Amino acid sequence: MTDRVVAALQALVRLPTVSDRDPARVDTDAFDRLLAELAAQFPLLHERLDLTRVGSHGLLFHWAGASAERPVVLMAHLDVVPVDGDAPWRHDPFGGEVHDSDVGPAVWGRGTLDDKGCVAAICDAVESLLEAGHAPAQDVWLSFGCDEEVSGTAAVEAVEVLRERGVTPWLVLDEGGAIAGGAFPGVKSPLGVIGVTEKGTTSLELVAEGRGGHASTPARNGPTARIARAILRIEKSPFPASAPAPTLELMRRLAPHVPLPLRPVLKPLLGRADRLAPVVTRALLAAGPEAAAMTRTTVATTTLSGSPALNVIASTAKAGLNVRVMVGDTVAGVVEHVRTAIDDESIRIDVVESGEPSPISPMDEPFELLEACIAEVFPEAVATPYVMMAATDSRHFTAISEHVYRFAPFRMTKAQRQAIHSYDEHIGVADLVDGARWYARLIERLPR
């Protein structure tokens, strides 16, 4: 298992399957070669499982089990985000090389954590079980999307295929959480965070227009000035904060693991988090941006555009806003909040992309199965639910299943988590192997 899963991930990383919202800019040859590489690395999987193609290069495998009563969907995606050519990568981002790291020998490159590591680990687990003659207790579906990073349609098509076949998944598992080290200040134990919901992803664009003209005769309150003022007003008007149920449960589960000097103070507080929600919310807001994002809808200004030249006053200025909509909020409410904050009728607000938050999945038998597998493979971790801040393809599966979870079974340091969509992305070799072992145990433990 060790050599194969590492070699498979290296081969997948070397193929630059970068997705793009413009299909004409996608290197379809890289995706073709990746699908061929998967077939070469995992021949039994391709020979014995039924395959349906979805989207341009998405894959939906069906492994028939002893029963189809409680089918399971394991998800990952084949595409990756682009590499910033100016970023200081220590190793070739598309080299798939093994080098030493903060977590020991590691595979380096774009997609090792997001999300080709999951693809390789899932496929290796299935291949190993097939080699051992294992037959799953329930039907197992593998859904590998090809355009997750651009909010594409492959996952939507996969859901439609399952709906047409009358499949109502008992459990859907996608990327998202991890065995996260250093996730909470002072807590030494890593957290096995399982996303039971995810924020909605919405994109807004602020547009200010004017006459423009020569830069030697600027007028007050031109388009760029109004956009700048609007951005500052939004930053000074954060959304109301409150801790949703999964966050309060996370705090409750952390209570026995707080540092000993703080335990007399924090343990009673965290242990009664559900009854002291306002206090917990204030504590999270004070703990930094990562913790604060667990309590509210967030807005980040990500793109700016204005004049085409230094000596020309812009006739149109724009600002792109990336909004992560908290459970309990709505896109309509977000737009109204932004409109009120900027307080400028001359600025137009365009909704470029609209995504509501996902429903909260229950913490019943499927969730307990994930917990049990974490306890077996990662006994040092504290399994807990959480609200995922990013978006995954799994949000589409909430239309056919109420048990949708987000968890990648890999140990990740804080530095590794920060490398996702950034530079120096890497996964420990031992952690990759343990992730494949975790997926195998999950399949082996499916209830009959």
C-alpha positions as CSV (number, residue, x, y, z in Angstrom):
1,M,0.0,0.0,0.0
2,T,2.8,2.4,1.0
3,D,4.7,2.4,-2.3
4,R,1.6,2.4,-4.5
5,V,-0.3,5.3,-2.9
6,V,2.8,7.5,-2.8
7,A,3.7,6.7,-6.4
8,A,0.1,7.3,-7.5
9,L,0.0,10.7,-5.9
10,Q,3.3,11.7,-7.4
11,A,2.0,10.7,-10.8
12,L,-1.2,12.7,-10.4
13,V,0.6,15.8,-9.1
14,R,2.8,15.8,-12.2
15,L,-0.2,16.4,-14.4
16,P,-1.3,20.1,-14.2
17,T,-5.1,19.6,-14.2
18,V,-5.8,23.3,-13.6
19,S,-9.5,24.1,-14.0
20,D,-10.8,27.4,-15.4
21,R,-14.1,29.1,-15.7
22,D,-13.4,29.5,-19.4
23,P,-13.4,25.9,-20.9
24,A,-11.2,27.2,-23.8
25,R,-8.4,27.8,-21.3
26,V,-8.5,24.3,-19.8
27,D,-5.6,21.9,-20.7
28,T,-7.9,19.0,-21.6
29,D,-4.8,16.9,-22.5
30,A,-3.6,17.0,-18.9
31,F,-7.0,15.7,-17.7
32,D,-7.0,13.0,-20.4
33,R,-3.6,11.9,-19.2
34,L,-4.7,12.0,-15.6
35,L,-7.6,9.6,-16.3
36,A,-5.2,7.3,-18.1
37,E,-2.8,7.4,-15.2
38,L,-5.6,6.5,-12.7
39,A,-6.5,3.5,-14.8
40,A,-2.8,2.4,-14.9
41,Q,-2.3,2.9,-11.2
42,F,-5.5,1.2,-10.1
43,P,-6.3,-1.5,-12.6
44,L,-8.6,-3.6,-10.4
45,L,-10.7,-0.6,-9.5
46,H,-11.3,0.2,-13.2
47,E,-11.8,-3.4,-14.1
48,R,-14.4,-4.4,-11.5
49,L,-16.3,-1.1,-10.8
50,D,-18.9,0.3,-13.1
51,L,-17.9,3.7,-14.5
52,T,-20.1,6.6,-15.6
53,R,-18.4,9.7,-17.0
54,V,-19.8,13.1,-15.7
55,G,-19.0,16.5,-17.1
56,S,-15.9,16.7,-19.3
57,H,-13.6,14.5,-17.2
58,G,-15.5,13.7,-14.0
59,L,-15.8,10.0,-12.8
60,L,-18.6,8.2,-11.0
61,F,-17.7,4.6,-10.0
62,H,-20.1,2.1,-8.6
63,W,-18.9,-0.8,-6.4
64,A,-21.9,-3.1,-5.8
65,G,-22.1,-4.2,-2.2
66,A,-24.0,-6.9,-0.4
67,S,-26.9,-4.4,0.0
68,A,-28.0,-1.3,-1.8
69,E,-30.1,-0.2,1.2
70,R,-27.5,2.3,2.7
71,P,-25.2,3.4,-0.1
72,V,-22.1,5.5,0.6
73,V,-20.5,8.1,-1.6
74,L,-16.8,8.9,-1.2
75,M,-15.8,12.1,-3.0
76,A,-12.7,14.0,-4.1
77,H,-11.8,16.2,-7.1
78,L,-9.2,15.9,-9.8
79,D,-8.7,19.6,-10.6
80,V,-6.4,22.1,-8.9
81,V,-6.0,25.8,-8.7
82,P,-3.3,27.6,-10.7
83,V,0.2,28.1,-9.4
84,D,1.5,31.7,-8.8
85,G,4.7,31.8,-10.8
86,D,6.2,34.4,-8.4
87,A,5.4,32.4,-5.3
88,P,8.6,31.0,-3.5
89,W,7.9,27.3,-3.9
90,R,10.8,25.3,-2.4
91,H,10.2,22.4,-4.9
92,D,8.6,22.2,-8.3
93,P,4.8,22.6,-7.7
94,F,4.1,20.0,-10.5
95,G,7.1,17.8,-9.7
96,G,5.5,15.5,-7.2
97,E,8.8,15.0,-5.6
98,V,9.5,13.5,-2.2
99,H,11.6,15.7,0.1
100,D,12.0,16.2,3.8
101,S,9.6,18.6,5.5
102,D,8.2,19.7,8.9
103,V,6.3,16.4,9.0
104,G,9.1,14.1,7.7
105,P,9.4,12.8,4.2
106,A,6.6,14.4,2.1
107,V,5.2,14.6,-1.4
108,W,5.4,18.2,-2.5
109,G,3.2,19.9,-5.1
110,R,0.0,21.4,-6.1
111,G,-3.0,19.2,-5.2
112,T,-1.2,17.0,-2.6
113,L,-3.7,18.2,0.0
114,D,-6.3,19.8,-2.2
115,D,-7.4,17.3,-3.4
116,K,-5.4,14.7,-5.3
117,G,-4.2,13.2,-1.9
118,C,-7.8,12.1,-1.3
119,V,-8.2,10.8,-4.8
120,A,-5.1,8.6,-4.4
121,A,-6.0,7.5,-0.9
122,I,-9.5,6.5,-1.8
123,C,-8.4,4.6,-4.9
124,D,-5.6,2.9,-3.1
125,A,-8.0,1.8,-0.3
126,V,-10.5,0.3,-2.8
127,E,-7.7,-1.3,-4.8
128,S,-6.3,-2.9,-1.7
129,L,-9.7,-4.2,-0.6
130,L,-10.3,-5.6,-4.1
131,E,-6.9,-7.4,-4.0
132,A,-7.9,-8.9,-0.6
133,G,-11.3,-10.1,-2.0
134,H,-13.3,-7.8,0.2
135,A,-17.0,-7.2,-0.7
136,P,-18.5,-4.1,0.9
137,A,-21.6,-4.5,3.0
138,Q,-23.2,-1.6,1.2
139,D,-23.0,-0.1,-2.3
140,V,-20.0,2.3,-2.5
141,W,-19.9,5.1,-5.0
142,L,-16.7,7.1,-5.9
143,S,-17.5,10.6,-7.2
144,F,-14.4,12.4,-8.6
145,G,-15.2,15.9,-9.9
146,C,-13.2,17.7,-12.5
147,D,-14.2,21.4,-11.9
148,E,-14.7,21.8,-8.2
149,E,-12.2,24.7,-8.0
150,V,-14.4,26.8,-10.4
151,S,-17.7,25.8,-8.9
152,G,-18.4,23.7,-12.0
153,T,-21.2,21.2,-13.0
154,A,-19.6,17.8,-12.8
155,A,-20.8,17.2,-9.2
156,V,-24.3,18.5,-10.2
157,E,-24.3,15.9,-13.0
158,A,-23.2,13.1,-10.6
159,V,-26.1,14.0,-8.3
160,E,-28.5,13.8,-11.2
161,V,-27.2,10.3,-12.2
162,L,-27.7,9.1,-8.6
163,R,-31.1,10.6,-8.5
164,E,-32.2,9.0,-11.7
165,R,-31.0,5.6,-10.4
166,G,-32.9,6.0,-7.2
167,V,-29.8,6.3,-5.0
168,T,-30.4,8.1,-1.6
169,P,-26.9,8.0,0.1
170,W,-26.8,7.0,3.7
171,L,-23.4,8.8,3.9
172,V,-21.6,11.3,1.7
173,L,-18.0,12.1,2.5
174,D,-16.0,14.8,0.8
175,E,-12.8,16.8,1.5
176,G,-12.9,19.5,4.1
177,G,-11.8,18.7,7.7
178,A,-8.6,17.0,8.7
179,I,-6.6,15.8,11.7
180,A,-5.7,19.4,12.4
181,G,-2.8,20.1,14.7
182,G,-2.6,23.5,16.4
183,A,-6.2,24.2,15.6
184,F,-7.1,25.7,18.9
185,P,-4.7,27.9,21.0
186,G,-3.1,25.9,23.8
187,V,-4.8,22.6,23.0
188,K,-2.1,20.0,22.3
189,S,-4.3,17.3,20.9
190,P,-5.1,17.5,17.2
191,L,-8.7,17.9,16.3
192,G,-10.4,15.4,13.9
193,V,-12.7,18.1,12.5
194,I,-15.7,16.8,10.6
195,G,-17.6,19.4,8.6
196,V,-21.3,18.9,9.2
197,T,-22.2,22.0,7.2
198,E,-20.4,24.6,5.1
199,K,-20.8,28.2,4.5
200,G,-22.4,29.4,1.3
201,T,-20.0,30.9,-1.2
202,T,-21.3,34.1,-2.9
203,S,-19.5,36.6,-5.1
204,L,-20.6,40.2,-5.3
205,E,-19.2,43.0,-7.5
206,L,-19.4,46.7,-6.6
207,V,-19.6,49.0,-9.6
208,A,-19.1,52.8,-9.6
209,E,-19.4,54.8,-12.8
210,G,-18.5,58.3,-13.8
211,R,-17.3,60.6,-16.7
212,G,-13.6,59.7,-16.4
213,G,-11.2,62.0,-18.2
214,H,-7.7,63.4,-17.9
215,A,-5.8,62.7,-14.7
216,S,-4.6,66.3,-14.6
217,T,-8.1,67.6,-13.7
218,P,-9.5,65.2,-11.1
219,A,-13.0,65.7,-9.7
220,R,-14.1,64.8,-6.2
221,N,-15.8,61.5,-5.5
222,G,-14.9,59.8,-8.7
223,P,-15.6,56.1,-9.3
224,T,-12.3,54.9,-7.6
225,A,-12.8,57.1,-4.6
226,R,-16.4,55.9,-4.1
227,I,-15.3,52.2,-4.4
228,A,-12.5,52.8,-1.9
229,R,-14.9,54.4,0.5
230,A,-17.4,51.5,0.1
231,I,-14.7,48.9,0.8
232,L,-13.7,50.7,4.1
233,R,-17.4,51.0,5.1
234,I,-17.9,47.3,4.6
235,E,-14.8,46.5,6.6
236,K,-16.1,48.7,9.5
237,S,-19.5,47.0,9.4
238,P,-18.9,43.3,10.2
239,F,-21.9,40.9,10.2
240,P,-23.4,40.0,13.6
241,A,-21.6,37.2,15.3
242,S,-23.1,34.1,16.9
243,A,-21.9,30.6,17.4
244,P,-24.0,27.9,15.6
245,A,-24.7,24.6,17.1
246,P,-21.7,22.7,15.6
247,T,-19.3,25.3,16.9
248,L,-20.8,25.1,20.4
249,E,-20.5,21.3,20.3
250,L,-16.8,21.7,19.2
251,M,-16.2,23.9,22.2
252,R,-17.9,21.4,24.5
253,R,-15.7,18.6,23.2
254,L,-12.6,20.7,23.7
255,A,-13.3,21.3,27.4
256,P,-11.3,18.3,28.7
257,H,-8.3,19.2,26.6
258,V,-7.6,22.8,27.5
259,P,-4.2,23.5,29.1
260,L,-4.0,22.6,32.7
261,P,-3.4,26.1,34.1
262,L,-6.5,27.4,32.3
263,R,-8.7,24.3,32.9
264,P,-10.3,25.5,36.1
265,V,-11.6,28.6,34.2
266,L,-12.2,27.4,30.7
267,K,-13.5,23.8,31.3
268,P,-16.7,24.9,33.0
269,L,-17.2,27.6,30.3
270,L,-16.6,25.3,27.3
271,G,-18.4,22.4,28.9
272,R,-21.5,24.6,29.1
273,A,-21.0,26.2,25.7
274,D,-24.5,25.6,24.6
275,R,-25.8,27.6,27.6
276,L,-23.2,30.3,27.4
277,A,-23.2,30.9,23.6
278,P,-22.7,34.7,23.8
279,V,-19.6,34.3,26.0
280,V,-18.2,31.6,23.7
281,T,-18.9,33.8,20.7
282,R,-16.9,36.7,22.2
283,A,-14.0,34.4,23.0
284,L,-13.9,33.2,19.4
285,L,-13.9,36.7,18.1
286,A,-11.0,37.6,20.3
287,A,-9.0,34.4,19.3
288,G,-8.0,35.7,15.8
289,P,-9.4,35.7,12.2
290,E,-9.5,31.9,11.9
291,A,-11.6,31.4,15.0
292,A,-13.7,34.6,14.3
293,A,-14.7,33.2,10.9
294,M,-16.5,30.4,12.7
295,T,-19.0,32.9,14.1
296,R,-20.2,35.1,11.3
297,T,-20.6,35.7,7.6
298,T,-17.3,37.1,6.2
299,V,-16.6,39.5,3.4
300,A,-13.2,39.8,1.7
301,T,-12.4,42.3,-1.1
302,T,-10.5,40.2,-3.6
303,T,-10.4,42.0,-6.9
304,L,-10.1,45.6,-8.0
305,S,-10.2,47.3,-11.4
306,G,-10.2,50.9,-12.5
307,S,-8.5,52.9,-15.1
308,P,-6.6,51.3,-18.0
309,A,-3.7,53.9,-17.7
310,L,-1.9,55.9,-15.0
311,N,-2.9,59.2,-16.6
312,V,-6.5,58.4,-17.1
313,I,-9.3,58.8,-14.6
314,A,-11.5,55.6,-14.5
315,S,-14.9,55.9,-15.9
316,T,-15.8,52.6,-14.2
317,A,-14.3,51.2,-11.0
318,K,-15.1,47.7,-9.6
319,A,-14.4,45.7,-6.5
320,G,-15.0,42.0,-6.2
321,L,-16.2,40.7,-2.9
322,N,-15.9,37.1,-1.8
323,V,-18.6,36.3,0.8
324,R,-18.8,33.2,3.0
325,V,-22.4,33.0,4.2
326,M,-22.8,31.7,7.7
327,V,-25.4,29.1,8.6
328,G,-28.6,31.1,9.5
329,D,-27.8,33.9,7.1
330,T,-29.0,34.2,3.4
331,V,-27.6,35.7,0.2
332,A,-30.5,38.2,0.2
333,G,-29.6,39.3,3.7
334,V,-25.9,39.6,2.7
335,V,-26.8,41.9,-0.2
336,E,-29.0,44.1,2.0
337,H,-26.3,44.3,4.7
338,V,-23.7,45.4,2.1
339,R,-26.1,47.9,0.6
340,T,-26.8,49.4,4.1
341,A,-23.0,49.4,5.0
342,I,-21.8,51.3,1.9
343,D,-24.8,53.8,2.0
344,D,-24.2,55.0,-1.5
345,E,-27.0,54.7,-4.1
346,S,-24.6,55.5,-6.9
347,I,-22.8,52.2,-6.4
348,R,-24.4,49.1,-8.1
349,I,-24.2,45.7,-6.4
350,D,-24.1,42.8,-8.8
351,V,-24.6,39.2,-7.6
352,V,-22.0,37.3,-9.7
353,E,-22.4,34.0,-7.9
354,S,-25.0,33.0,-5.3
355,G,-24.6,30.1,-2.9
356,E,-26.6,29.6,0.3
357,P,-25.1,27.8,3.3
358,S,-25.6,24.0,3.4
359,P,-28.0,22.4,5.9
360,I,-26.5,21.0,9.1
361,S,-26.1,17.2,8.9
362,P,-27.1,15.2,12.0
363,M,-24.6,13.6,14.3
364,D,-26.2,10.2,14.3
365,E,-25.1,6.8,13.1
366,P,-23.2,7.9,9.9
367,F,-21.3,10.6,11.9
368,E,-20.6,8.1,14.6
369,L,-19.0,5.7,12.1
370,L,-16.6,8.5,11.0
371,E,-15.8,9.2,14.7
372,A,-15.1,5.5,15.3
373,C,-12.7,5.3,12.3
374,I,-10.9,8.4,13.5
375,A,-10.5,6.9,17.0
376,E,-9.1,3.7,15.4
377,V,-6.6,5.2,13.0
378,F,-5.9,8.5,14.8
379,P,-6.4,7.7,18.5
380,E,-4.6,11.0,19.5
381,A,-7.3,13.1,17.9
382,V,-10.4,14.6,19.4
383,A,-13.2,14.0,16.8
384,T,-15.6,16.9,16.6
385,P,-18.1,18.6,14.3
386,Y,-17.4,22.0,12.8
387,V,-18.6,24.5,10.3
388,M,-16.5,24.4,7.2
389,M,-15.6,27.8,5.9
390,A,-14.8,26.9,2.3
391,A,-17.0,25.3,-0.4
392,T,-16.9,21.8,-1.7
393,D,-18.7,19.7,-4.3
394,S,-20.5,18.0,-1.5
395,R,-23.0,20.9,-1.1
396,H,-24.8,19.6,-4.2
397,F,-25.3,16.2,-2.6
398,T,-27.4,17.7,0.2
399,A,-30.2,17.6,-2.4
400,I,-30.3,13.8,-2.2
401,S,-28.9,13.0,1.3
402,E,-29.2,14.6,4.7
403,H,-25.9,12.9,5.8
404,V,-23.2,15.0,4.1
405,Y,-19.9,15.4,5.8
406,R,-16.5,16.9,5.0
407,F,-13.3,15.2,6.3
408,A,-9.9,14.4,4.7
409,P,-8.2,11.8,6.8
410,F,-4.8,13.4,6.9
411,R,-2.7,14.9,9.6
412,M,-2.2,18.6,8.8
413,T,-0.2,21.2,10.6
414,K,-1.3,24.8,10.6
415,A,1.5,25.5,8.1
416,Q,0.2,22.8,5.8
417,R,-3.3,24.2,6.0
418,Q,-2.0,27.6,5.1
419,A,-0.3,26.1,2.0
420,I,-3.6,25.1,0.4
421,H,-4.2,27.4,-2.6
422,S,-0.8,28.9,-1.7
423,Y,2.8,27.7,-2.1
424,D,4.7,24.8,-0.6
425,E,1.7,22.5,-0.5
426,H,2.8,19.1,0.7
427,I,1.6,15.9,2.5
428,G,3.6,13.6,4.7
429,V,4.2,10.2,3.2
430,A,3.2,8.5,6.5
431,D,0.1,10.7,6.7
432,L,-0.9,9.8,3.1
433,V,-0.5,6.1,4.0
434,D,-2.6,6.5,7.1
435,G,-5.3,8.3,5.1
436,A,-5.6,5.4,2.7
437,R,-5.8,3.0,5.7
438,W,-8.6,5.2,7.2
439,Y,-10.7,5.0,4.0
440,A,-10.2,1.2,3.9
441,R,-11.4,0.9,7.5
442,L,-14.4,3.0,6.7
443,I,-15.4,0.7,3.9
444,E,-14.7,-2.4,6.0
445,R,-16.9,-1.1,8.8
446,L,-20.0,-0.2,6.8
447,P,-23.0,-1.6,8.7
448,R,-24.8,-4.7,7.3
